Amino acid sequence: MESRRWHAAYPPGLANDIDLPRGETLAAMLERSIASFAERTAVTAGSESLTYAELGRLSTRLAAHFAGAGLRQGDRVALMLPNGLAFPIAMTAILRSGLVAVPVNPLYTPRELAHQLADAGVRCIVLAEALREALEGVILEAGVEQILTAPTAGLLAAIAAEAGAGATGDPAKRMTLASAIARAGELPAPVVQIAPADPAFLQYTGGTTGLSKGAVLTHRSVGAGVLQSLSWMRLAVDTREWSVVAPLPLYHIYPLQVSLITFQLGGVMRLVANPRDPGAVIAEMMRAPFLVFIGVNTLFNALVNAPELASVDFSGTGLVIGAGASIQQAVSQRWHAAGGLPITEAYGLTETSPSATFNPPGRNGSIGIPVPSTDARIVDDDGRPVPDGTPGELLLKGPQLFAGYWQREEDTRKALTEDGFFRTGDVVVADASGAMTIVDRKKDMILVSGFNVYPNEIEAVVAMHEGVVECACIGQPDARSGEAPHLFVVRRSEALTAGEVEAHCRANLAGYKVPRQISFLEALPKSTVGKILRRELRQP
């Protein structure tokens, strides 16, 4: 597939390559948008909203606070927030300051959070206020120097109330985000020179050791991904009227990229705090017309089971995007039958920032063809290209590719071929046009509602239980989440129950990683050298 033969299948008007300006950074893009679209609404979250001018002013003040607190270019700042105004304000301040954003899942347990904070060397965290009491101890133990807490709603009112007031909390360790912004009004914003190759995000993804590792996404790689995704989105909609209903959490790379696309276009990002509440999502869809809607298979499935979806007006909608996991055909059909615009499926990975492949507008059921400026190969286990119709691992290369795993040179080396292609771990089949369909995953990763769950991490946690001899975890089909973890346990005594194992998992794993099914076995299948054979556990 070296010849990029899929270019022949590109729709009219789609260029083969993106034009990524030399020296372009996300910071420069944000500066342009703040200046050019000052009076437009940039973000809404419930009843609150920000114009681009307000986003610029508040993020400038927060950037000044970061500088006054001793943070310097390249330092890492974690964002552990649900969807709300705090996330885009903090993200914009970080990117404009030359700092590195480290998005963190607010559902993480103390164990998971401690690893990510320590591994990234986070100096400051912007944390949802509701999480502070439970997590403050582990955050400080991980060496984080400052905690800024933010309310789920009412941030603008809190900033106004803090104006002219004293600090809340110990400014050396903790204070509110509202106070940090309000009190920084007289501080100078940092002046930094940011290069395209500088890190913008440390986006954590699973690892074979059971511990997540940080993919280094640069200003250039994320900027390239934005332009690549935009190139095919423009085939479906007039991006000058961009408005997107975004119920997916911004700590995930897919909606995170959509937020940056929105800011580049001067559009409005309409955030929903809880994507697991179909009623709240539909209420936002009904509040005003929208051009774009983004979701994952499980969200679409939940929405089609809500009678209120029939009341949503899709007449002004031009694009509905499904990514993060394959869109099941049954869900797609029910969505369309309920009045929804046909779902357009895209495919990407954290390591591709996340642009990789796309379908023509309104098409799903496959991952489509590579985005512009992207090379792809499908190879066998020896790295040799396979014929059309033959399964092989998908390799990708392009300007959107990550810069490697944070402080993990060996993992980075293993992830890339000698000529710079990223090994996706996904097994695909291509047709004569280059369009691809995923048939399996080379890795044992489990996709739960679009989120990566790695068996090794679950097994490592379960193995800590004194009643467990050994265990193995696989993915099994699940009508609600696409896949769900199925745990097999060899126990020391029959006194150990599935409920006890589940409780242990809930104390140490985010909810979506907790095994949906727990089975007890006398022994696990193993190879002659003692390796547990997960493939045999998958057999009916």
C-alpha positions in Angstrom: 0.0 0.0 0.0 3.0 2.2 -0.3 1.6 4.0 -3.4 -1.3 5.5 -1.4 -3.7 3.8 -3.9 -6.6 4.9 -1.8 -6.2 8.4 -3.2 -8.2 7.2 -6.2 -11.1 6.7 -3.8 -10.9 10.1 -2.3 -14.1 12.2 -2.8 -13.9 15.2 -5.1 -12.4 18.2 -3.4 -10.2 16.2 -0.9 -6.5 17.0 -1.3 -4.0 14.1 -1.0 -2.0 16.0 1.5 -2.6 18.6 4.2 -0.8 22.0 4.2 0.7 22.3 7.7 2.3 25.7 7.9 6.0 25.7 9.0 6.3 26.8 12.6 2.6 26.3 13.4 1.7 25.5 17.0 -1.5 24.9 18.9 -0.7 28.1 20.9 -0.5 30.2 17.7 -3.8 28.7 16.5 -5.5 29.6 19.8 -4.1 33.1 19.7 -5.5 33.7 16.2 -8.9 32.3 17.1 -9.2 34.4 20.3 -8.4 37.5 18.3 -10.4 36.7 15.2 -13.6 35.4 16.9 -13.6 37.5 20.0 -17.4 38.0 20.3 -18.4 34.5 19.3 -19.4 31.9 21.8 -16.6 29.3 22.2 -17.9 26.9 24.8 -21.2 26.2 26.6 -21.7 23.9 29.6 -25.3 23.9 30.8 -26.4 27.5 31.5 -22.8 28.8 31.4 -20.9 30.0 28.3 -17.6 31.6 27.3 -16.9 33.9 24.3 -13.5 33.6 22.7 -12.6 36.9 24.3 -13.4 35.5 27.7 -11.6 32.3 27.0 -8.6 34.4 26.1 -8.8 36.7 29.1 -9.4 33.9 31.7 -6.7 31.6 30.2 -4.2 34.5 30.1 -4.8 35.1 33.9 -4.4 31.4 34.6 -1.2 31.3 32.5 0.0 34.2 34.7 -0.8 32.2 37.8 1.1 29.2 36.5 4.1 31.4 35.9 3.8 33.1 39.3 3.7 29.7 40.9 7.0 28.8 39.4 5.9 26.6 36.5 8.1 26.8 33.5 7.9 25.8 29.9 7.8 22.0 29.6 6.4 21.4 33.1 3.4 19.1 33.3 -0.1 20.1 34.5 -2.7 17.4 35.0 -6.4 18.0 34.2 -8.7 15.7 36.2 -12.1 17.3 35.3 -15.5 16.4 33.9 -16.8 18.4 31.0 -17.3 22.0 32.0 -15.8 25.4 31.5 -12.7 24.6 33.7 -11.3 22.2 31.2 -11.0 24.4 28.1 -9.8 27.4 30.2 -7.1 25.3 31.8 -6.1 23.6 28.6 -5.9 26.9 26.7 -3.7 28.4 29.5 -1.4 25.4 29.4 -0.9 25.3 25.7 -0.4 29.1 25.5 2.2 28.9 28.3 4.3 26.1 26.7 3.4 23.8 29.5 2.3 20.2 28.9 -1.3 19.0 29.6 -1.8 15.6 31.2 -5.5 14.7 30.9 -6.6 12.3 33.6 -9.8 10.3 33.8 -11.9 11.6 36.8 -13.0 8.0 37.4 -9.5 6.9 38.3 -8.9 5.3 41.6 -6.1 6.5 43.9 -3.8 3.7 42.7 -4.3 4.6 39.0 -3.9 8.3 39.6 -0.8 7.9 41.7 1.0 6.1 38.9 0.1 8.6 36.2 1.0 11.7 38.3 4.4 10.2 39.3 5.2 8.9 35.9 4.5 12.2 34.2 6.2 14.2 37.0 3.2 16.5 37.3 3.8 19.7 39.2 0.2 21.1 39.3 -3.2 19.5 39.0 -6.5 21.1 38.2 -9.0 18.9 40.0 -12.8 18.7 40.2 -13.7 19.9 43.7 -15.8 16.9 44.4 -12.7 14.7 44.1 -10.4 16.7 46.4 -11.2 15.0 49.7 -10.7 11.5 48.4 -7.6 12.2 46.3 -5.7 15.0 47.9 -3.5 12.7 50.0 -2.3 10.6 47.1 -1.8 13.7 44.9 0.5 15.3 47.4 2.3 12.0 48.0 3.0 11.8 44.2 5.0 15.0 44.5 2.4 17.4 43.0 3.2 20.9 44.3 -0.2 22.6 43.8 -3.8 21.6 43.6 -6.3 23.9 42.0 -9.9 22.8 42.6 -12.7 23.6 40.3 -16.5 23.3 40.7 -18.5 21.2 38.3 -20.7 24.2 37.5 -20.7 27.9 38.5 -17.1 28.6 37.7 -17.7 32.1 36.2 -19.8 33.1 39.3 -17.0 31.8 41.5 -14.4 33.9 39.7 -16.5 37.0 40.0 -17.0 36.4 43.7 -13.2 35.9 44.2 -12.3 39.1 42.4 -10.7 41.4 44.9 -10.8 38.8 47.7 -8.0 37.0 49.4 -6.8 33.5 48.5 -8.6 30.4 49.6 -6.4 27.6 51.0 -2.7 27.4 51.1 -1.4 28.9 47.9 1.8 26.8 48.2 -0.3 23.6 48.0 -4.0 24.2 47.3 -6.4 26.9 46.2 -9.5 27.2 44.1 -9.2 27.7 40.3 -11.5 30.7 40.6 -9.2 32.3 43.1 -6.1 31.6 41.0 -7.7 33.2 38.0 -9.2 36.2 39.9 -6.0 37.0 41.8 -3.7 36.8 38.8 -5.2 39.8 37.2 -2.1 42.0 37.9 0.5 39.3 37.1 2.2 39.3 33.7 1.5 36.5 31.3 4.5 34.4 30.4 6.3 35.1 27.2 7.5 31.8 25.7 8.8 30.6 22.4 7.0 27.4 21.5 8.3 25.1 18.7 6.1 22.6 16.7 8.1 19.7 18.1 7.5 20.7 21.7 5.1 18.4 23.7 1.6 19.6 24.0 -0.1 16.6 25.7 1.0 13.5 27.6 -2.0 11.3 26.7 -1.9 8.1 28.7 -2.7 4.8 27.1 -2.4 1.2 28.3 0.8 -0.8 28.3 1.8 -4.5 28.2 3.2 -4.3 31.7 -0.3 -3.4 33.1 0.8 0.2 33.7 -0.3 3.0 31.4 2.3 5.0 29.5 2.2 8.5 28.3 2.1 9.1 24.5 3.9 12.3 23.8 1.7 14.4 21.4 3.4 17.4 20.1 2.0 20.7 18.9 2.8 19.5 15.3 1.3 16.1 15.6 -1.9 17.3 17.2 -2.1 20.2 14.7 -1.6 17.8 11.8 -4.4 15.6 13.2 -6.7 18.6 13.4 -6.1 19.5 9.7 -6.4 15.9 8.6 -9.8 15.4 10.3 -11.0 18.8 9.1 -10.2 18.0 5.5 -12.8 15.3 5.4 -15.3 17.0 7.7 -15.5 19.8 5.2 -16.8 17.3 2.6 -20.0 17.0 4.7 -20.6 20.4 6.3 -20.0 24.1 6.0 -17.5 24.6 8.8 -18.2 28.3 8.9 -21.3 27.5 10.9 -19.6 25.0 13.2 -21.4 24.0 16.4 -20.9 20.6 18.0 -22.8 18.8 20.8 -20.0 17.0 22.7 -21.1 14.6 25.4 -17.9 12.7 25.5 -15.3 13.6 28.2 -12.6 15.9 27.1 -9.8 13.9 28.7 -10.3 11.4 25.9 -8.2 12.1 22.8 -11.2 11.9 20.4 -13.4 14.7 21.9 -10.2 16.6 22.8 -9.3 16.8 19.2 -12.8 17.9 18.3 -12.5 20.8 20.8 -9.4 22.0 19.1 -11.1 21.7 15.7 -13.9 23.8 17.1 -11.5 26.5 18.4 -9.7 26.6 15.1 -12.9 27.2 13.2 -14.3 29.8 15.7 -17.2 27.5 16.4 -19.0 26.6 19.6 -18.3 23.4 21.7 -21.5 22.4 23.6 -20.3 20.3 26.5 -22.5 17.7 28.3 -21.2 16.9 31.8 -22.4 13.3 32.0 -22.5 11.2 28.8 -24.1 8.3 30.7 -27.2 10.3 31.2 -29.1 10.0 27.9 -31.7 12.5 29.1 -29.1 15.2 29.6 -27.6 14.5 26.2 -30.9 14.7 24.4 -31.8 17.9 26.4 -28.7 19.5 25.0 -29.5 18.3 21.5 -33.0 19.9 21.8 -31.8 23.2 23.3 -30.7 24.6 19.9 -29.8 23.3 16.4 -26.3 21.8 16.0 -24.2 21.0 13.0 -22.2 18.1 14.4 -22.7 15.4 17.0 -20.0 13.1 18.3 -20.5 9.8 20.0 -19.3 6.2 20.6 -21.3 3.0 20.0 -22.5 2.7 23.6 -23.8 6.3 23.6 -25.7 5.9 20.4 -27.1 2.6 21.8 -28.3 4.4 24.9 -29.8 7.2 22.9 -31.8 5.0 20.6 -33.4 3.4 23.7 -34.6 6.8 24.9 -38.1 7.7 23.5 -37.1 11.4 23.6 -34.7 11.0 20.7 -37.7 11.1 18.4 -38.2 14.7 19.4 -34.7 15.9 18.4 -34.6 18.1 15.3 -31.8 16.9 13.0 -32.7 19.2 10.1 -29.7 21.5 10.7 -27.3 18.6 11.4 -24.7 17.8 8.7 -22.4 15.3 10.4 -22.7 12.6 13.1 -19.3 11.0 13.9 -18.8 7.6 15.6 -15.3 6.7 16.7 -13.5 5.2 19.7 -14.9 1.7 18.9 -16.6 0.1 15.9 -20.2 1.2 15.4 -22.4 -1.9 15.5 -24.7 -2.2 12.5 -27.7 -2.9 14.6 -27.1 0.3 16.6 -26.5 2.3 13.4 -29.7 1.1 11.9 -31.8 1.8 15.0 -30.2 5.3 15.2 -31.2 6.1 11.7 -34.7 4.6 12.1 -35.1 6.9 15.2 -34.5 9.9 13.0 -30.8 10.4 13.5 -28.5 11.4 10.7 -26.5 8.4 9.4 -23.4 7.9 11.5 -20.0 8.5 9.8 -17.3 6.2 11.3 -13.7 7.2 11.8 -10.8 5.4 13.3 -7.8 6.6 15.2 -5.5 6.0 18.1 -3.9 8.0 20.8 -0.5 7.6 19.1 -1.9 9.1 15.9 -3.2 12.2 17.6 -5.8 10.6 16.9 -6.4 10.9 13.1 -5.8 7.7 11.0 -8.7 6.7 8.7 -12.1 7.9 7.7 -15.2 7.0 5.7 -17.2 9.1 3.3 -19.9 11.0 5.1 -22.7 8.8 6.3 -20.9 5.5 6.0 -19.9 3.1 8.7 -19.2 -0.6 9.1 -15.5 -0.3 8.3 -12.6 2.0 9.2 -12.4 3.4 5.7 -9.2 4.8 4.1 -6.3 6.7 5.5 -6.6 10.5 6.0 -4.4 12.8 3.8 -0.6 12.8 4.3 -0.8 9.3 5.7 1.0 6.1 4.6 -0.3 2.7 5.5 0.9 -0.9 5.3 -0.8 -4.2 6.1 1.8 -6.8 7.1 2.1 -10.3 8.4 4.0 -11.3 11.6 7.3 -11.1 9.7 6.6 -7.5 8.4 5.8 -8.6 4.8 2.9 -6.9 3.0 -0.1 -9.2 2.6 -2.4 -9.4 -0.4 -5.8 -7.8 -0.6 -8.4 -9.8 1.4 -5.7 -11.3 3.7 -5.6 -10.2 7.4 -2.5 -8.4 8.6 -1.4 -5.8 11.1 -2.1 -2.2 10.2 1.0 0.1 10.2 0.7 3.9 10.0 3.0 6.8 9.3 2.4 10.5 8.9 2.8 14.0 10.6 0.2 13.1 13.1 2.3 10.4 14.7 3.3 10.7 18.3 6.9 11.5 19.4 7.2 8.3 21.5 6.3 7.2 24.9 7.2 9.4 27.8 10.6 8.2 29.2 10.1 4.7 27.7 12.7 4.4 25.0 12.3 0.6 24.7 8.5 0.7 24.4 8.9 3.4 21.8 11.4 1.3 19.8 9.1 -1.7 19.9 6.1 0.4 18.8 7.8 1.6 15.6 9.4 -0.1 12.6 12.9 0.8 11.5 11.4 3.2 8.9 9.1 4.9 11.3 5.7 3.2 10.9 3.6 2.8 14.0 2.5 -0.8 14.8 -1.2 -0.3 15.6 -1.8 -3.8 16.9 -5.0 -3.9 14.9 -5.5 -6.7 12.3 -7.3 -5.5 9.2 -8.3 -6.6 5.8 -8.1 -4.3 2.8 -10.1 -4.3 -0.5 -8.8 -3.3 -3.9 -9.4 0.4 -3.2 -7.5 0.4 0.1 -10.6 0.5 2.3 -10.0 -1.5 5.5 -12.1 -3.5 7.9 -10.9 -4.5 11.4 -11.2 -8.2 11.9 -9.3 -8.7 15.2 -6.8 -7.1 17.5 -3.3 -8.4 17.7 -3.1 -7.2 21.3 -5.3 -8.5 24.0 -6.8 -5.1 24.6 -10.5 -4.9 25.4 -12.6 -2.0 24.1 -15.2 -1.0 26.7 -17.4 1.9 25.4 -14.5 3.1 23.3 -12.0 3.1 26.1 -9.0 0.8 26.1 -8.9 -1.8 28.9 -5.8 -3.9 29.2 -6.1 -7.5 30.7 -2.6 -7.3 32.3 -3.6 -4.3 34.5 -6.8 -6.1 35.7 -4.8 -9.3 36.3 -2.2 -7.4 38.3 -4.8 -5.9 40.6 -6.7 -9.2 41.1 -3.5 -11.0 41.8 -3.0 -8.7 44.8 -5.9 -10.4 46.6 -4.7 -13.0 49.1 -7.4 -15.4 48.1 -6.3 -15.6 44.4 -3.8 -18.1 43.1 -3.8 -16.8 39.6 -6.1 -15.3 37.1 -6.6 -14.3 33.4 -8.8 -11.8 31.8 -10.3 -11.6 28.3 -12.9 -9.5 26.5 -16.3 -10.8 25.7 -19.0 -9.3 23.5 -21.4 -7.0 25.4 -24.6 -5.5 24.0 -24.2 -2.3 26.0 -20.5 -1.5 26.0 -19.3 -3.4 22.9 -17.0 -5.5 25.0 -16.6 -6.2 28.7 -13.9 -7.9 30.8 -14.4 -11.5 31.7 -12.2 -12.6 34.6 -11.1 -16.2 35.2 -9.8 -17.0 38.7 -8.1 -19.9 40.4 -8.9 -19.4 44.1 -7.1 -20.7 47.2 -10.4 -21.6 48.8 -14.0 -21.9 47.8 -14.7 -19.4 50.5 -13.7 -16.6 48.0 -16.8 -15.3 46.2 -17.2 -13.4 43.0 -18.6 -10.5 45.0 -15.4 -10.2 47.0 -13.3 -10.2 43.9 -15.5 -7.6 42.3 -15.3 -5.4 45.4 -11.5 -5.7 45.3 -11.5 -4.6 41.7 -13.8 -1.7 42.3 -11.5 -0.4 45.0 -8.5 -0.4 42.7 -9.9 0.1 39.1 -12.0 2.6 37.3 -15.6 1.3 37.0 -15.4 0.5 33.3 -12.4 -1.7 33.9 -14.1 -3.9 36.5 -14.9 -7.4 35.2 -18.5 -7.8 34.2 -18.3 -11.6 34.6 -16.1 -13.6 37.1 -15.7 -17.3 36.6 -13.8 -19.7 38.9 -11.6 -22.5 37.4 -9.6 -25.3 38.8 -6.7 -24.4 36.6 -5.9 -22.0 33.7 -4.8 -23.3 30.3 -1.1 -22.9 29.8 1.6 -23.5 27.2 4.5 -25.9 27.8 6.6 -23.0 29.2 3.8 -21.9 31.6 2.4 -19.0 29.7 -1.4 -18.6 30.2 -3.3 -19.1 27.0 -6.0 -16.5 26.8 -7.0 -17.7 23.4 -8.2 -21.0 24.9 -10.4 -19.1 27.4 -12.1 -17.4 24.4 -13.2 -20.7 23.0 -16.9 -21.5 23.6 
